[in-house]
Amino acid sequence: MFKVLRDWVQRYFSDEEAVVLAVLLVLAFTAVLTLGGMLAPVLAGMVLAYLMQGLVVALERLRVPGAAAVGLVFALFMGLLLVFIVVVVPLLWHQLITLFNELPGMLAKWQSLLLLLPERYPHLVSDEQVLQAIEVARGEIGKFGQLALTFSLSSLPLLVNIMIYLVLVPILVFFFLKDRAVIGRWVRGYLPRERALITRVAEEMNRQIANYIRGKVIEIIICGGVTYIAFVTMGLNYAALLALLVGVSVVVPYVGAVVVTVPVLLIALFQWGWSDQFIYLMAVYGIIQTLDGNVLVPLLFSEAVSLHPVAIICAVLLFGGLWGFWGVFFAIPLATLFKAVLDAWPREQQIVAPLL
């Protein structure tokens, strides 16, 4: 047993750079896992600055001075943030409150429709099954109401946290953009001089994660915007709220599109019933999902490292369980980083004796 373990360590950790890289990865993972809550504004600022860094570099290539490029990009960021706070958030909040107020009426209408099923299909559905389904639905609605009450009672600390984010995150974004070269030199100063492996993994990580994050943000905006325009044009209630759900659902591969279809279908069915308008809406929604999966995703992520669907699902479950929404959002780039580390990891070649 000890010989097997010694051979394994000798094969994968005989290189000094490999040991340093392993220690850095363990320290980074431990720091984010233990201090992620306290450092959440810093991490959010780093992510946003990482998103906008490509635009700053593009402006600098057009011979725009560095300070001016940072100022223009930061002004664009603040303008978009102001529009989101002033326009989008009140609209979403109004539709959410309206939906919550109409939930009892929706439940009553669904109850009357469900009670008709045993009469029309007595061989498939019984009265007991319908009543059991209604009780389950009432229980879930009750849990939702209790959650909303708890949220309203604890809204003051949440508002304080939101204000902290609104103040700290823009400041952090500005300094991450302005002093990115200084911060980079400071970090490299603590790395060993011989760091070819670390540099190779870092370049691969930067390319993959940058492509993924920027592509995913563009996908969220396009899917959410197109869905909102389609829903508003067709007159669907809660169009902004549902479009936000559709946009965010692209973060979770495979599962997100299936899960978000349920509220879209239920609200459309409640509003129009089994009418032509309902069929048209679901057809348009299906076209949007199809174009997203077969046209938009290949265009945005053509350079991304291909991962097996099982690996993607495992990464979403693992990192989502550890870090919640941000873990789900970064599941694929983290899995890509893990794959890049495995591909670049130095291995001592084992000498196999020839068979006589």
DRENVOBA-946455 format. One line per 4 residues: for each residue x, y, z of N, C-alpha, C, O. Coordinates in steps of 0.05 Angstrom, whole numbers, always signed. Layout:
X Y Z X Y Z X Y Z X Y Z  ...
end
This chain:
+17 -24 +0 +0 +0 +0 +18 +25 +0 +13 +44 -15  +38 +26 +18 +56 +49 +19 +71 +52 -7 +77 +75 -15  +79 +30 -19 +93 +32 -45 +76 +44 -66 +85 +60 -82  +50 +36 -67 +32 +47 -87 +29 +77 -83 +29 +93 -102
+25 +85 -57 +22 +114 -51 +48 +129 -58 +47 +151 -68  +71 +117 -51 +97 +131 -57 +101 +134 -87 +111 +154 -96  +94 +113 -102 +97 +115 -132 +78 +136 -143 +85 +150 -162  +54 +138 -132 +34 +158 -142 +44 +186 -136 +43 +203 -154
+55 +191 -112 +65 +217 -105 +90 +223 -122 +93 +246 -131  +107 +204 -126 +131 +208 -142 +123 +215 -171 +137 +230 -184  +102 +203 -181 +94 +207 -209 +82 +235 -213 +88 +248 -233  +65 +244 -195 +49 +268 -200 +60 +292 -184 +53 +315 -191
+77 +288 -164 +87 +311 -148 +117 +312 -146 +128 +323 -128  +130 +300 -166 +160 +302 -167 +169 +329 -177 +192 +336 -172  +152 +343 -191 +159 +369 -201 +153 +391 -181 +131 +391 -169  +172 +409 -176 +168 +430 -156 +145 +448 -163 +130 +457 -145
+143 +455 -189 +121 +473 -197 +94 +460 -192 +75 +474 -186  +92 +434 -196 +67 +420 -191 +59 +422 -162 +35 +426 -156  +78 +420 -144 +72 +422 -115 +63 +451 -109 +43 +454 -94  +76 +471 -120 +69 +499 -115 +41 +504 -125 +24 +517 -112
+35 +494 -149 +9 +499 -161 -13 +485 -144 -34 +496 -140  -7 +460 -135 -27 +446 -118 -32 +462 -92 -55 +464 -83  -11 +473 -80 -15 +488 -55 -31 +513 -60 -48 +520 -44  -25 +527 -82 -40 +552 -89 -70 +546 -94 -87 +561 -85
-75 +524 -108 -103 +517 -113 -118 +510 -87 -141 +518 -84  -105 +495 -70 -117 +488 -44 -122 +513 -27 -144 +515 -15  -103 +531 -26 -106 +555 -10 -129 +573 -22 -145 +584 -6  -130 +576 -48 -150 +592 -60 -178 +580 -55 -197 +594 -49
-180 +554 -59 -206 +541 -54 -215 +543 -25 -238 +549 -20  -196 +540 -6 -203 +542 +22 -210 +571 +29 -229 +575 +45  -196 +590 +18 -203 +618 +24 -230 +626 +15 -246 +639 +29  -237 +618 -10 -264 +624 -20 -285 +609 -5 -307 +620 +0
-280 +585 +2 -300 +568 +16 -305 +579 +44 -328 +579 +53  -284 +588 +58 -288 +597 +86 -293 +627 +89 -308 +635 +107  -282 +643 +71 -285 +672 +73 -302 +683 +50 -304 +708 +48  -316 +666 +35 -331 +676 +12 -353 +695 +20 -359 +714 +6
-367 +689 +43 -388 +707 +52 -379 +735 +59 -391 +755 +51  -356 +736 +73 -346 +763 +81 -334 +778 +57 -335 +802 +56  -322 +763 +39 -309 +776 +16 -327 +777 -9 -317 +781 -31  -353 +773 -5 -371 +772 -28 -370 +798 -44 -370 +797 -69
-370 +822 -32 -368 +847 -49 -342 +848 -65 -342 +857 -88  -320 +838 -53 -295 +838 -68 -296 +819 -91 -287 +825 -113  -307 +795 -87 -310 +776 -109 -329 +786 -131 -323 +782 -154  -351 +799 -122 -369 +811 -142 -355 +833 -158 -358 +834 -183
-339 +849 -145 -324 +870 -159 -304 +858 -178 -300 +868 -200  -290 +837 -170 -271 +824 -188 -284 +812 -212 -274 +814 -235  -308 +800 -209 -322 +788 -232 -331 +810 -251 -327 +807 -275  -342 +832 -241 -351 +853 -258 -327 +867 -273 -329 +873 -296
-305 +871 -258 -282 +882 -271 -271 +864 -292 -261 +872 -313  -272 +838 -286 -263 +818 -305 -279 +819 -331 -269 +815 -353  -305 +823 -328 -323 +825 -351 -316 +849 -368 -316 +848 -393  -310 +872 -355 -305 +897 -370 -277 +900 -379 -271 +919 -394
-259 +883 -370 -231 +886 -377 -226 +884 -407 -210 +898 -419  -241 +866 -420 -239 +863 -449 -246 +888 -464 -233 +895 -484  -266 +903 -454 -273 +928 -467 -252 +949 -463 -246 +965 -481  -240 +950 -440 -218 +968 -435 -194 +963 -453 -183 +981 -465
-187 +937 -456 -165 +930 -473 -171 +937 -502 -154 +946 -517  -196 +933 -511 -204 +939 -538 -201 +969 -543 -192 +977 -564  -209 +986 -524 -206 +1015 -527 -177 +1023 -528 -169 +1041 -543  -161 +1010 -511 -132 +1016 -512 -119 +1008 -538 -100 +1022 -547
-129 +987 -551 -118 +980 -577 -126 +1001 -598 -112 +1003 -618  -147 +1015 -593 -155 +1037 -611 -141 +1063 -605 -149 +1085 -613  -119 +1061 -589 -103 +1084 -582 -117 +1103 -563 -110 +1127 -563  -136 +1093 -548 -148 +1110 -527 -130 +1108 -502 -123 +1085 -495
-123 +1130 -490 -106 +1128 -465 -118 +1110 -444 -143 +1108 -442  -101 +1098 -428 -111 +1078 -408 -131 +1090 -389 -152 +1078 -383  -125 +1114 -378 -143 +1127 -359 -170 +1134 -372 -191 +1130 -359  -169 +1143 -396 -194 +1150 -410 -210 +1125 -416 -235 +1125 -414
-197 +1103 -424 -211 +1078 -429 -225 +1068 -404 -248 +1059 -405  -210 +1069 -382 -223 +1060 -357 -246 +1078 -349 -267 +1068 -340  -243 +1104 -353 -264 +1123 -346 -289 +1118 -363 -311 +1118 -353  -285 +1113 -390 -308 +1109 -407 -323 +1083 -400 -347 +1082 -399
-308 +1062 -395 -320 +1036 -389 -334 +1038 -362 -356 +1027 -358  -322 +1051 -342 -334 +1053 -316 -359 +1071 -318 -379 +1065 -304  -359 +1092 -334 -383 +1109 -337 -406 +1092 -350 -429 +1095 -342  -399 +1075 -369 -419 +1058 -381 -430 +1039 -361 -455 +1034 -360
-413 +1027 -344 -422 +1009 -323 -441 +1023 -304 -462 +1012 -297  -434 +1047 -295 -451 +1062 -276 -478 +1070 -289 -498 +1070 -276  -477 +1076 -315 -502 +1083 -328 -521 +1059 -330 -545 +1062 -325  -510 +1036 -337 -526 +1012 -338 -537 +1004 -311 -559 +995 -308
-520 +1007 -290 -529 +1001 -263 -551 +1020 -254 -570 +1011 -241  -549 +1045 -261 -570 +1065 -255 -596 +1058 -269 -618 +1059 -257  -595 +1050 -294 -619 +1042 -309 -632 +1018 -296 -656 +1016 -294  -615 +999 -289 -626 +974 -276 -640 +981 -250 -661 +969 -244
-628 +999 -233 -640 +1005 -208 -666 +1021 -211 -686 +1016 -197  -666 +1040 -229 -688 +1059 -232 -711 +1047 -248 -734 +1053 -242  -705 +1032 -268 -725 +1022 -287 -732 +993 -283 -756 +986 -279  -712 +976 -283 -717 +947 -283 -727 +937 -256 -747 +922 -254
-713 +945 -234 -720 +935 -208 -749 +942 -200 -763 +924 -191  -758 +967 -203 -786 +973 -196 -806 +957 -212 -827 +949 -202  -800 +953 -238 -818 +937 -254 -820 +908 -245 -842 +897 -243  -797 +896 -239 -797 +868 -229 -811 +866 -202 -826 +848 -197
-806 +886 -185 -818 +885 -158 -849 +888 -160 -863 +874 -146  -858 +905 -177 -887 +909 -181 -900 +883 -191 -921 +874 -181  -888 +870 -211 -899 +846 -222 -898 +823 -201 -916 +806 -200  -877 +822 -185 -875 +802 -164 -897 +805 -143 -909 +785 -135
-901 +829 -134 -923 +834 -115 -950 +827 -127 -967 +815 -114  -955 +835 -152 -980 +828 -165 -984 +798 -167 -1006 +788 -163  -963 +784 -174 -965 +755 -176 -971 +743 -149 -987 +724 -147  -958 +752 -128 -963 +742 -102 -992 +747 -93 -1004 +730 -80
-1003 +770 -100 -1031 +776 -93 -1051 +759 -108 -1073 +754 -98  -1043 +751 -132 -1062 +736 -149 -1059 +705 -145 -1074 +690 -158  -1040 +697 -129 -1036 +668 -125 -1061 +654 -114 -1067 +632 -123  -1075 +665 -94 -1099 +651 -84 -1120 +648 -106 -1133 +627 -108
-1124 +669 -123 -1143 +666 -145 -1134 +645 -165 -1151 +630 -175  -1109 +644 -171 -1098 +623 -189 -1103 +595 -177 -1111 +577 -191  -1098 +592 -151 -1102 +566 -138 -1132 +558 -139 -1138 +535 -144  -1150 +577 -135 -1178 +571 -136 -1187 +562 -164 -1203 +544 -167
-1176 +576 -184 -1183 +569 -212 -1172 +541 -219 -1186 +525 -232  -1147 +536 -211 -1136 +510 -216 -1151 +488 -201 -1153 +466 -211  -1161 +494 -177 -1176 +475 -162 -1202 +467 -177 -1209 +444 -178  -1215 +487 -188 -1240 +482 -202 -1235 +466 -228 -1251 +448 -235
-1212 +471 -241 -1205 +456 -265 -1197 +427 -258 -1204 +409 -272  -1183 +424 -236 -1175 +397 -228 -1198 +380 -220 -1199 +356 -225  -1218 +392 -207 -1242 +377 -199 -1258 +367 -222 -1274 +348 -219  -1254 +378 -246 -1268 +368 -270 -1255 +344 -282 -1267 +330 -299
-1230 +339 -275 -1215 +317 -287 -1228 +290 -281 -1230 +274 -300  -1236 +284 -256 -1249 +257 -251 -1274 +253 -267 -1280 +230 -274  -1289 +274 -273 -1313 +271 -289 -1307 +265 -318 -1321 +249 -331  -1286 +278 -329 -1280 +274 -357 -1263 +249 -362 -1266 +235 -382
-1245 +243 -343 -1227 +220 -346 -1228 +203 -321 -1209 +201 -306  -1251 +189 -316 -1253 +173 -291 -1234 +150 -290 -1228 +140 -268  -1225 +140 -312 -1207 +117 -312 -1178 +125 -307 -1162 +108 -300  -1172 +150 -310 -1144 +159 -306 -1140 +174 -280 -1119 +170 -267
-1159 +190 -271 -1156 +206 -247 -1180 +201 -229 -1203 +201 -238  -1174 +198 -203 -1195 +194 -183 -1198 +219 -167 -1181 +237 -167  -1221 +221 -152 -1226 +244 -134 -1204 +246 -113 -1196 +268 -106  -1196 +223 -102 -1176 +224 -80 -1149 +235 -91 -1136 +251 -76
-1141 +228 -115 -1117 +239 -126 -1118 +269 -130 -1099 +283 -125  -1141 +279 -140 -1144 +307 -144 -1144 +322 -117 -1130 +343 -115  -1158 +312 -97 -1158 +325 -71 -1130 +325 -59 -1122 +345 -46  -1115 +303 -62 -1088 +302 -52 -1070 +322 -66 -1053 +335 -53
-1073 +325 -92 -1058 +345 -107 -1064 +373 -98 -1046 +390 -96  -1090 +379 -92 -1098 +405 -83 -1086 +411 -55 -1077 +433 -51  -1085 +391 -38 -1073 +395 -11 -1043 +401 -13 -1033 +418 +1  -1030 +386 -31 -1002 +391 -35 -997 +419 -45 -978 +433 -36
-1014 +428 -64 -1011 +455 -75 -1016 +476 -54 -1001 +496 -52  -1036 +472 -37 -1041 +491 -15 -1017 +492 +4 -1010 +514 +14  -1006 +469 +10 -982 +469 +28 -959 +484 +16 -945 +499 +31  -954 +481 -10 -932 +496 -23 -938 +526 -23 -920 +542 -19
-963 +534 -28 -970 +562 -28 -966 +573 +0 -957 +596 +4  -974 +557 +21 -970 +566 +48 -941 +570 +55 -934 +589 +68  -924 +552 +45 -895 +555 +50 -885 +580 +36 -868 +594 +47  -895 +585 +12 -886 +609 -3 -895 +634 +12 -880 +654 +14
-919 +634 +23 -928 +657 +39 -912 +661 +64 -906 +684 +71  -906 +639 +77 -889 +641 +101 -861 +652 +94 -850 +668 +109  -850 +642 +72 -824 +653 +63 -826 +682 +57 -807 +697 +63  -847 +691 +44 -850 +720 +38 -853 +736 +64 -842 +758 +65
-867 +725 +84 -869 +739 +110 -842 +741 +123 -835 +762 +134  -828 +719 +123 -801 +720 +135 -783 +739 +121 -767 +754 +133  -785 +740 +95 -769 +759 +79 -776 +787 +86 -758 +804 +88  -802 +793 +90 -809 +821 +96 -800 +829 +124 -793 +852 +128
-800 +809 +143 -791 +816 +170 -761 +820 +171 -751 +836 +188  -746 +807 +154 -717 +809 +154 -707 +827 +132 -684 +825 +123  -724 +845 +121 -717 +861 +98 -697 +883 +105 -682 +892 +88  -697 +892 +131 -679 +914 +138 -650 +906 +136 -634 +921 +123
-641 +883 +147 -613 +875 +142 -607 +871 +113 -585 +877 +104  -626 +860 +98 -622 +856 +70 -618 +883 +55 -600 +885 +38  -634 +903 +63 -630 +929 +50 -603 +941 +57 -591 +955 +41  -594 +937 +82 -567 +946 +89 -546 +933 +73 -527 +946 +63
-548 +906 +69 -529 +892 +52 -529 +902 +23 -508 +905 +11  -553 +908 +13 -556 +918 -14 -542 +945 -17 -528 +950 -36  -546 +962 +3 -533 +989 +3 -503 +986 +4 -488 +1001 -9  -493 +967 +20 -464 +962 +21 -454 +954 -7 -433 +963 -16
-468 +936 -20 -460 +927 -46 -460 +950 -66 -442 +953 -82  -481 +967 -65 -483 +989 -84 -461 +1010 -80 -454 +1024 -99  -450 +1011 -56 -429 +1031 -51 -401 +1018 -56 -384 +1030 -70  -397 +994 -45 -370 +982 -46 -363 +971 -74 -341 +974 -83
-383 +957 -86 -376 +943 -111 -368 +962 -133 -347 +957 -146  -382 +984 -138 -371 +1003 -159 -343 +1013 -153 -327 +1016 -171  -338 +1019 -127 -311 +1029 -120 -290 +1007 -126 -269 +1013 -137  -296 +982 -118 -277 +961 -123 -274 +956 -153 -251 +951 -163
-295 +958 -168 -294 +954 -197 -275 +975 -209 -258 +969 -226  -278 +1000 -201 -261 +1022 -211 -232 +1016 -206 -215 +1019 -224  -225 +1009 -182 -197 +1005 -175 -186 +979 -187 -162 +978 -194  -202 +959 -190 -193 +934 -204 -187 +940 -233 -168 +929 -245
-203 +958 -246 -197 +965 -273 -173 +984 -276 -156 +980 -293  -172 +1003 -258 -151 +1023 -259 -124 +1012 -253 -104 +1018 -266  -122 +995 -232 -97 +985 -222 -93 +955 -228 -79 +941 -213  -104 +945 -250 -102 +917 -255 -73 +909 -260 -65 +887 -253
-57 +926 -273 -29 +920 -278 -13 +919 -251 +4 +902 -247  -19 +938 -234 -5 +939 -208 -12 +915 -191 +5 +903 -179  -38 +907 -191 -46 +884 -176 -33 +859 -187 -25 +841 -172  -32 +857 -214 -19 +834 -227 +10 +832 -219 +19 +809 -213
+25 +854 -219 +53 +853 -211 +56 +845 -182 +75 +831 -175  +38 +855 -165 +39 +848 -136 +35 +818 -132 +49 +806 -116  +16 +807 -146 +10 +778 -144 +34 +762 -154 +42 +742 -141  +45 +770 -177 +67 +755 -188 +92 +757 -171 +110 +739 -172
+94 +778 -155 +117 +781 -137 +119 +759 -116 +141 +754 -105  +97 +747 -109 +96 +726 -89 +97 +698 -101 +96 +678 -86  +100 +696 -127 +102 +670 -140 +131 +663 -145 +148 +680 -146  +137 +637 -146 +165 +629 -152 +174 +639 -179 +158 +643 -197
+201 +642 -182 +212 +651 -207 +207 +631 -230 +200 +639 -252  +210 +606 -224 +205 +585 -244 +176 +577 -242 +168 +561 -225  +160 +589 -260 +131 +585 -258 +119 +580 -286 +98 +591 -293  +133 +564 -302 +123 +559 -329 +96 +544 -328 +78 +551 -343
+93 +525 -310 +68 +510 -307 +46 +528 -298 +24 +527 -309  +51 +545 -277 +31 +563 -267 +23 +583 -288 -1 +589 -291  +42 +593 -304 +35 +612 -325 +18 +599 -347 -1 +611 -356  +25 +574 -354 +9 +561 -374 -19 +556 -365 -38 +560 -381
-23 +547 -341 -50 +542 -330 -65 +568 -327 -88 +570 -333  -51 +590 -318 -64 +616 -315 -73 +627 -342 -95 +638 -343  -57 +624 -362 -65 +634 -389 -89 +619 -399 -108 +630 -410  -89 +592 -396 -111 +576 -404 -136 +583 -388 -158 +585 -400
-133 +587 -362 -156 +594 -345 -167 +621 -353 -191 +624 -355  -149 +640 -358 -158 +667 -366 -174 +666 -392 -194 +679 -395  -163 +651 -411 -177 +650 -437 -204 +636 -435 -224 +647 -445  -205 +614 -421 -230 +599 -419 -251 +613 -402 -274 +616 -410
-243 +622 -378 -262 +635 -361 -272 +662 -372 -295 +668 -370  -254 +677 -384 -262 +703 -396 -282 +698 -418 -303 +711 -420  -276 +679 -436 -295 +673 -458 -322 +663 -447 -343 +671 -457  -321 +647 -426 -346 +636 -415 -363 +657 -402 -387 +660 -407
-350 +673 -384 -366 +693 -368 -377 +714 -387 -401 +720 -385  -361 +725 -405 -372 +745 -423 -393 +734 -441 -413 +747 -446  -388 +710 -451 -408 +697 -468 -434 +692 -453 -456 +695 -464  -432 +683 -428 -456 +677 -413 -472 +702 -406 -497 +701 -407
-458 +724 -400 -472 +749 -395 -487 +758 -420 -510 +767 -419  -473 +756 -443 -486 +764 -468 -510 +746 -474 -531 +756 -483  -508 +720 -468 -530 +702 -472 -554 +709 -454 -577 +708 -463  -548 +716 -429 -569 +723 -410 -584 +748 -421 -609 +749 -420
-569 +768 -429 -581 +793 -439 -598 +788 -464 -621 +797 -466  -587 +773 -483 -601 +768 -508 -626 +751 -503 -648 +758 -513  -624 +729 -489 -647 +712 -484 -668 +726 -468 -692 +725 -474  -660 +740 -446 -679 +755 -431 -693 +777 -446 -717 +781 -444
-677 +792 -462 -688 +814 -478 -708 +805 -500 -729 +816 -503  -699 +784 -515 -717 +774 -536 -742 +762 -524 -764 +765 -535  -739 +748 -502 -763 +736 -488 -782 +758 -479 -806 +755 -481  -771 +779 -467 -788 +801 -457 -803 +814 -480 -827 +819 -478
-789 +819 -502 -803 +831 -525 -825 +813 -536 -847 +822 -542  -819 +787 -538 -840 +768 -547 -863 +766 -529 -886 +767 -538  -858 +765 -502 -880 +763 -483 -897 +788 -482 -922 +787 -480  -884 +812 -483 -899 +837 -483 -916 +839 -508 -939 +848 -507
-904 +832 -531 -918 +834 -556 -943 +816 -556 -964 +824 -567  -942 +793 -544 -964 +774 -544 -983 +779 -520 -1003 +766 -518  -976 +798 -503 -994 +806 -481 -993 +788 -457 -1013 +786 -442  -971 +774 -452 -970 +756 -429 -965 +772 -404 -949 +791 -403
-980 +765 -382 -976 +778 -357 -948 +771 -345 -937 +750 -351  -938 +789 -328 -912 +785 -315 -890 +779 -335 -872 +762 -330  -890 +794 -357 -870 +789 -378 -842 +794 -369 -824 +779 -375  -838 +816 -354 -811 +822 -344 -801 +801 -325 -777 +793 -326
-818 +793 -307 -810 +773 -287 -803 +746 -300 -783 +734 -293  -819 +738 -319 -814 +713 -333 -790 +715 -351 -774 +696 -354  -786 +738 -364 -762 +741 -381 -737 +741 -364 -716 +730 -373  -738 +752 -340 -715 +750 -322 -708 +721 -315 -685 +713 -315
-729 +705 -309 -725 +677 -303 -714 +662 -327 -696 +645 -324  -723 +668 -351 -713 +655 -375 -684 +662 -379 -667 +645 -386  -677 +688 -375 -649 +696 -378 -631 +683 -358 -609 +674 -366  -639 +682 -333 -622 +670 -313 -620 +640 -316 -600 +628 -308
-641 +628 -328 -641 +598 -330 -619 +588 -348 -611 +564 -346  -607 +605 -366 -586 +595 -383 -560 +590 -367 -542 +577 -378  -559 +600 -342 -536 +595 -326 -533 +565 -319 -511 +554 -318  -556 +551 -316 -556 +523 -309 -561 +507 -334 -583 +507 -344
-541 +494 -345 -544 +479 -370 -565 +456 -367 -566 +444 -346  -580 +451 -388 -599 +429 -390 -623 +433 -371 -646 +432 -379  -617 +436 -345 -638 +436 -325 -653 +463 -325 -678 +463 -322  -639 +485 -329 -652 +511 -327 -674 +515 -346 -695 +526 -339
-671 +507 -371 -692 +511 -392 -716 +494 -385 -739 +504 -390  -713 +471 -374 -736 +454 -366 -751 +466 -343 -775 +467 -342  -736 +475 -322 -748 +486 -298 -764 +511 -304 -786 +515 -294  -752 +530 -320 -765 +555 -324 -790 +553 -342 -807 +570 -343
-791 +531 -357 -815 +527 -374 -840 +523 -357 -862 +531 -367  -838 +513 -333 -862 +508 -317 -876 +534 -310 -900 +535 -315  -863 +555 -298 -879 +579 -293 -889 +593 -318 -911 +604 -317  -874 +592 -340 -884 +604 -365 -909 +590 -374 -929 +603 -381
-909 +563 -373 -932 +548 -382 -956 +553 -363 -979 +556 -373  -952 +553 -337 -974 +556 -318 -987 +583 -320 -1011 +586 -320  -970 +604 -322 -982 +631 -323 -996 +636 -350 -1018 +648 -350  -985 +625 -372 -999 +628 -397 -1025 +612 -397 -1045 +621 -408
-1024 +588 -385 -1049 +572 -384 -1070 +585 -366 -1093 +584 -373  -1061 +597 -344 -1080 +611 -327 -1092 +636 -341 -1116 +642 -337  -1076 +649 -357 -1086 +673 -370 -1104 +667 -394 -1125 +681 -397  -1097 +647 -410 -1112 +643 -435 -1126 +616 -436 -1144 +612 -453
-1119 +597 -419 -1130 +570 -421 -1119 +556 -446 -1099 +564 -457  -1133 +535 -454 -1124 +519 -477 -1134 +533 -503 -1151 +522 -518  -1124 +557 -508 -1133 +573 -531 -1110 +574 -552 -1088 +564 -547  -1117 +586 -575 -1096 +590 -595 -1074 +608 -586 -1051 +604 -593
-1081 +628 -569 -1060 +646 -559 -1040 +631 -542 -1016 +637 -544  -1049 +612 -526 -1031 +596 -510 -1013 +580 -528 -989 +578 -522  -1023 +568 -549 -1007 +551 -567 -986 +568 -581 -963 +560 -584  -995 +592 -590 -976 +610 -604 -953 +618 -585 -930 +619 -593
-960 +625 -560 -940 +634 -542 -920 +611 -536 -895 +616 -537  -929 +587 -531 -911 +565 -526 -894 +558 -551 -871 +550 -548  -905 +562 -574 -890 +558 -599 -867 +578 -601 -844 +571 -607  -873 +604 -595 -853 +625 -596 -832 +619 -575 -808 +622 -580
-840 +611 -551 -821 +605 -530 -803 +581 -538 -779 +582 -532  -815 +561 -550 -799 +539 -559 -779 +547 -581 -757 +536 -581  -786 +565 -598 -768 +575 -619 -745 +590 -606 -722 +586 -614  -750 +606 -586 -729 +621 -572 -709 +602 -559 -685 +605 -561
-720 +581 -545 -702 +562 -532 -686 +546 -553 -663 +540 -548  -698 +539 -575 -684 +525 -596 -662 +541 -608 -640 +531 -613  -667 +567 -614 -647 +584 -626 -624 +589 -606 -601 +591 -613  -631 +591 -580 -611 +594 -560 -592 +570 -559 -567 +574 -559
-603 +546 -559 -586 +523 -556 -571 +515 -581 -549 +504 -580  -582 +521 -605 -570 +512 -630 -556 +533 -646 -541 +527 -664  -561 +559 -640 -548 +581 -655 -532 +598 -637 -508 +603 -642  -544 +609 -616 -530 +629 -599 -507 +616 -583 -485 +627 -582
-513 +593 -570 -492 +580 -554 -467 +572 -571 -445 +578 -563  -471 +560 -595 -447 +554 -611 -431 +578 -620 -407 +578 -622  -446 +601 -625 -432 +625 -633 -416 +637 -610 -393 +646 -614  -427 +637 -586 -414 +650 -563 -392 +633 -551 -373 +644 -541
-396 +607 -552 -377 +589 -538 -363 +570 -557 -357 +548 -550  -357 +580 -581 -343 +563 -600 -315 +556 -591 -305 +535 -599  -302 +574 -575 -275 +569 -566 -273 +555 -539 -251 +550 -529  -296 +549 -527 -296 +537 -501 -288 +508 -502 -293 +494 -522
-274 +499 -481 -267 +471 -480 -292 +454 -477 -308 +459 -459  -295 +434 -493 -318 +417 -492 -317 +399 -468 -297 +386 -463  -338 +399 -452 -340 +382 -429 -363 +362 -433 -383 +369 -445  -360 +339 -422 -382 +319 -424 -406 +328 -407 -402 +340 -386
-430 +323 -417 -454 +332 -401 -454 +322 -372 -463 +336 -354  -444 +297 -368 -442 +287 -341 -424 +304 -324 -430 +310 -300  -401 +312 -335 -382 +329 -321 -395 +357 -314 -390 +367 -293  -410 +367 -333 -423 +393 -329 -443 +391 -306 -444 +408 -288
-460 +370 -306 -481 +367 -286 -468 +363 -258 -477 +374 -239  -447 +347 -257 -433 +342 -232 -420 +368 -222 -421 +374 -198  -409 +384 -240 -397 +410 -231 -419 +429 -221 -414 +443 -201  -442 +430 -234 -464 +447 -225 -473 +439 -197 -477 +455 -179
-476 +412 -193 -485 +403 -167 -465 +408 -145 -472 +417 -123  -439 +403 -151 -418 +407 -131 -415 +436 -123 -417 +443 -100  -408 +453 -143 -403 +481 -137 -428 +496 -129 -426 +515 -113  -451 +488 -139 -476 +501 -131 -482 +495 -101 -491 +512 -87
-476 +470 -93 -480 +463 -65 -460 +478 -47 -467 +483 -24  -437 +484 -57 -417 +498 -40 -422 +528 -39 -420 +540 -18  -428 +541 -62 -429 +570 -64 -455 +581 -75 -456 +605 -82  -475 +565 -76 -502 +575 -84 -502 +584 -113 -491 +571 -131
-514 +608 -118 -518 +618 -146 -491 +622 -159 -487 +614 -182  -471 +634 -145 -446 +639 -157 -431 +613 -164 -417 +611 -183  -436 +593 -147 -424 +567 -153 -436 +555 -179 -421 +543 -195  -462 +558 -182 -475 +549 -207 -465 +564 -231 -459 +553 -252
-462 +591 -227 -453 +608 -249 -425 +601 -259 -419 +601 -282  -407 +595 -239 -379 +590 -246 -373 +560 -247 -350 +552 -249  -394 +543 -248 -389 +514 -247 -374 +505 -272 -354 +490 -270  -382 +514 -296 -369 +506 -320 -340 +517 -323 -322 +502 -329
-336 +543 -317 -308 +552 -318 -290 +538 -297 -267 +533 -303  -301 +532 -274 -285 +518 -254 -279 +490 -263 -256 +480 -259  -299 +477 -275 -293 +450 -286 -273 +451 -309 -256 +434 -311  -275 +472 -325 -255 +476 -346 -227 +481 -335 -207 +470 -345
-226 +497 -313 -200 +501 -299 -189 +474 -289 -165 +469 -292  -206 +458 -277 -197 +432 -267 -186 +415 -289 -166 +401 -286  -200 +415 -312 -191 +400 -335 -165 +411 -346 -147 +395 -354  -162 +438 -347 -137 +449 -356 -113 +442 -338 -91 +437 -348
-118 +442 -312 -97 +434 -293 -89 +405 -298 -65 +398 -298  -109 +387 -301 -103 +359 -306 -87 +355 -332 -69 +339 -333  -95 +370 -353 -81 +367 -378 -52 +378 -377 -34 +367 -390  -48 +399 -361 -21 +411 -360 -3 +399 -338 +20 +406 -337
-15 +383 -322 +0 +373 -298 +24 +355 -308 +20 +337 -323  +48 +361 -298 +71 +344 -305 +70 +316 -293 +62 +314 -269  +76 +296 -308 +76 +269 -299 +103 +256 -304 +114 +260 -326  +113 +242 -285 +137 +227 -289 +130 +202 -304 +114 +185 -295
+143 +198 -327 +137 +175 -344 +146 +149 -330 +169 +147 -322  +128 +130 -328 +135 +105 -317 +147 +87 -339 +137 +85 -361  +169 +73 -331 +182 +55 -350 +170 +27 -347 +171 +15 -325  +159 +18 -368 +146 -8 -368 +166 -28 -380 +175 -25 -402
+172 -49 -365 +190 -69 -374 +178 -85 -397 +154 -91 -396  +194 -90 -418 +183 -105 -441 +177 -134 -434 +190 -147 -417  +156 -144 -446 +148 -172 -442 +167 -190 -457 +172 -186 -481  +176 -210 -444 +194 -230 -457 +178 -253 -468 +190 -272 -479
end
